[in-house]
Each structure stands twice: as C-alpha cells, then as structure tokens.
Amino acid sequence: MKFEILKPCEHCPFRRDVQPFLNRAKSIADGLRDDNNWFACHETTGAKNGRRVKPANQSMCAGSMIVLWRSGLANIGMRLALVYGLLKRETLDQKAPHVFNTLEEFECHHRPEEQ
C-alpha cells in the first residue's frame, strides 16, 4: 500500500458531488471501520501492460483517508505511514469541500432510493 494520492480524484466515491454508483458502499464502509482494512484509489488499481496492479503498488484512496480522519478513525496503515514519514497529514487535502464527513454520509449517498 502506498500513500501517493493526496487529493480526491474527480470520480472519487467519497465525494458528495459525484453521482451515486456504488452498490457495495455499506460493505466498503464496514471494512473501513476495521482498523486493518484500507480502500485503494480506483486510479491505482487498474491493469498496467495487461496485468493487474499488485496491492503493494496501489495507493490508499485520498477520499477515504479524509473521511477516516474527519471521523477520528485513522486506520493502522495511516498511523504507521505518519510515523514512518510516508504520509504527512498536512499534505493530504483535508479541506476538500466535497468529501463526506462520516462513513454514514458516504453510505447514505450511495444507498439506492426506495421505489
């Protein structure tokens, strides 16, 4: 896991100005509530040269990190990255205006509307 993405991308699912598209937002949020889990930025998970990118070369999603920090839930990977200088809290765009404040807001945004 890397910490190279410091700003939520244009299509980040943790942005409230992005149309809801995840049908597994609850399971993602539940996973992020576990101190050992992380969510990779979709821009770092795709195939390169026809091969899937290894998790060690993927970067944690900036949007998910911002939500976790705002919620007081920074996971073990984020905390270790701070200790070892792989991540600096001040370089992460924590004031990103369109990012959710809580995992509950993220879940509600992606919840399918009742018909």
C-alpha positions as CSV (number, residue, x, y, z in Angstrom):
1,M,0.0,0.0,0.0
2,K,1.2,3.5,-0.9
3,F,0.1,6.9,0.1
4,E,0.7,8.8,-3.1
5,I,-2.8,10.1,-3.8
6,L,-3.3,13.2,-1.6
7,K,-6.3,14.7,-3.2
8,P,-9.7,13.0,-4.1
9,C,-9.9,12.4,-7.8
10,E,-12.7,13.7,-10.0
11,H,-14.7,10.4,-9.7
12,C,-13.9,9.5,-6.1
13,P,-16.9,7.7,-4.5
14,F,-16.2,9.6,-1.2
15,R,-17.2,12.9,-2.9
16,R,-20.8,14.1,-2.4
17,D,-20.8,15.8,-5.8
18,V,-20.3,12.5,-7.6
19,Q,-23.4,10.7,-8.7
20,P,-24.0,7.6,-6.6
21,F,-22.7,4.5,-8.3
22,L,-21.6,2.0,-5.6
23,N,-23.9,-0.8,-4.7
24,R,-21.5,-2.0,-2.1
25,A,-21.0,1.2,-0.1
26,K,-22.1,-0.4,3.1
27,S,-19.6,-3.2,2.9
28,I,-16.8,-0.7,2.0
29,A,-17.8,1.5,5.0
30,D,-17.9,-1.6,7.3
31,G,-14.5,-2.6,6.0
32,L,-13.1,0.8,6.7
33,R,-14.4,0.7,10.2
34,D,-12.0,-2.2,10.8
35,D,-8.6,-0.8,11.8
36,N,-6.8,-3.3,9.5
37,N,-8.6,-2.6,6.2
38,W,-8.0,0.1,3.6
39,F,-9.6,1.2,0.3
40,A,-7.4,1.6,-2.8
41,C,-7.9,4.5,-5.1
42,H,-9.5,3.2,-8.3
43,E,-7.0,5.1,-10.4
44,T,-4.2,2.9,-9.0
45,T,-5.9,-0.5,-9.2
46,G,-6.3,-0.9,-13.0
47,A,-4.4,-3.1,-15.3
48,K,-0.9,-1.9,-16.4
49,N,0.5,-3.6,-19.5
50,G,-2.3,-6.1,-19.4
51,R,-1.6,-7.1,-15.7
52,R,-3.5,-6.2,-12.6
53,V,-1.7,-3.8,-10.3
54,K,-0.4,-5.5,-7.2
55,P,-1.8,-4.3,-3.9
56,A,1.7,-3.2,-2.8
57,N,1.7,-0.7,-5.7
58,Q,-1.8,0.6,-5.1
59,S,-2.3,3.9,-3.2
60,M,-4.9,4.4,-0.5
61,C,-7.8,6.5,-1.7
62,A,-7.4,10.1,-0.5
63,G,-11.2,10.5,-0.1
64,S,-11.4,7.5,2.2
65,M,-8.4,8.8,4.3
66,I,-10.1,12.2,4.6
67,V,-13.3,10.7,5.8
68,L,-11.5,8.4,8.2
69,W,-9.5,11.4,9.7
70,R,-12.7,13.5,9.9
71,S,-14.4,10.7,11.8
72,G,-11.4,10.0,14.1
73,L,-10.9,6.6,12.6
74,A,-7.5,6.8,11.0
75,N,-6.5,3.1,10.4
76,I,-3.3,1.3,11.4
77,G,-1.9,1.8,7.9
78,M,-2.4,5.6,8.0
79,R,-1.0,5.8,11.5
80,L,2.1,3.8,10.6
81,A,2.6,5.9,7.4
82,L,2.6,9.0,9.6
83,V,5.2,7.5,11.9
84,Y,7.5,6.4,9.1
85,G,7.1,9.6,7.1
86,L,5.2,8.0,4.2
87,L,2.3,10.4,4.8
88,K,2.1,13.8,6.2
89,R,-1.2,14.9,7.4
90,E,-0.7,18.4,6.2
91,T,-0.1,17.3,2.6
92,L,-3.4,15.4,2.5
93,D,-6.1,17.7,1.1
94,Q,-8.2,17.5,4.3
95,K,-10.2,20.6,3.5
96,A,-11.6,19.1,0.3
97,P,-15.1,20.6,0.3
98,H,-17.0,17.9,-1.5
99,V,-15.7,14.9,0.7
100,F,-18.1,13.4,3.2
101,N,-17.5,14.0,6.9
102,T,-18.5,10.5,8.0
103,L,-18.8,7.0,6.7
104,E,-22.5,7.1,7.4
105,E,-22.9,10.1,4.9
106,F,-21.0,8.0,2.4
107,E,-23.3,5.0,2.9
108,C,-26.5,7.1,2.6
109,H,-25.3,8.8,-0.5
110,H,-24.8,5.5,-2.3
111,R,-27.9,3.8,-0.9
112,P,-30.4,3.0,-3.7
113,E,-33.5,5.1,-3.5
114,E,-36.6,3.4,-2.3
115,Q,-39.1,2.9,-5.1
